[in-house]
Amino acid sequence: MKPFVLRTLCILAFLATQVAAQDVIPLNTGTAPGSAPENYPEKQYFSKIWNTEVVTNVTKPSLIVF
């Protein structure tokens, strides 16, 4: 009984953080100052050189707050 209650509480805590965790804040609503209006598709890939995820061709920058 005790493991079931502990497991249920852990699952509920995890789900609660997932539901209320993300707010998206746009950094720029129009084109960036001094640039031409472009709309490239964003590309996301894992770079073996930098050992991290890389995003290129960002035309609509934003922040995700956790």
N, C-alpha and C positions, 0 to 999 in steps of 0.2 A: 504494500500500500504506500509506504513512504517513497520508494523510487518513482512510482507513478505520479505522485503529487509533485515531486521535485522536477520530473521531466515535463509535466504540464506547465509548471511555473516558468521553466526555462523557455519553452516554446512560446508562451504568451509574451514574455519579455522580449524575445527576438522579434515577434510579429509587431509588437507595439513600436519598436524602434524603426522598423522598416516602413511603417505607415506614416509616421510623423517626422521622418528624418530629412526629407529632401525639399529644398526650396530652390528654384532656378531664378537667378538674377541676371537679366540681360545687361551686358556691359555697354552696348552701343545700339541704339534703336535704328539708326540710319547707316549710311556709309561712313567709314572712318574719315576724319578730316584729312584732306590732301590726297585722297585716293579716288579712283574711278569706281562706279558701282558695278560690282561683279558678283556672280553667283556660281562659284565652283562647287562641285560635290566634295564633301570632306572625305579624307582618307585616314583610316586608322590602322596601324600595324605595329608589330613588336619589332623593335630594333635590337639586333644582336650586338651592335657596336656599343650602344648606350645601355643595353640591358633594361629597357623600359618600354612602355607603350608610347607611341608617337602619333600625334594628330597633325595633319597638314591641310592646307587650303581652307583655313577657317575664315569664313566671311561674316558669320554671326556669332561673335564671342559671347560666352556666358559663364557664370560661376554656379556651381551646385553646392549649396550649404548643407552640411550634415549636422 
